[in-house]
Amino acid sequence: MVARGRGLSVNALLLEALEAEIERVKGDEDFMSRLRALTERDRQILDRLAE
């Protein structure tokens, strides 16, 4: 209903919300630190699988 009320497709509304959330978390140092740790952990897992 929100998308329709704003004259947007659901996809456009979701993209808009996702872009806003990404901008919000970019300034969140705790989030970015957790994200870096998770990314490093995933990289290590992928490296082991590639062996």
PyMOL commands that set and color helices and strands:
alter all, ss='L'
color gray80, all
select helices_A, chain A and resi 2-6+10-26+29-50
alter helices_A, ss='H'
color red, helices_A
deselect
rebuild
show_as cartoon
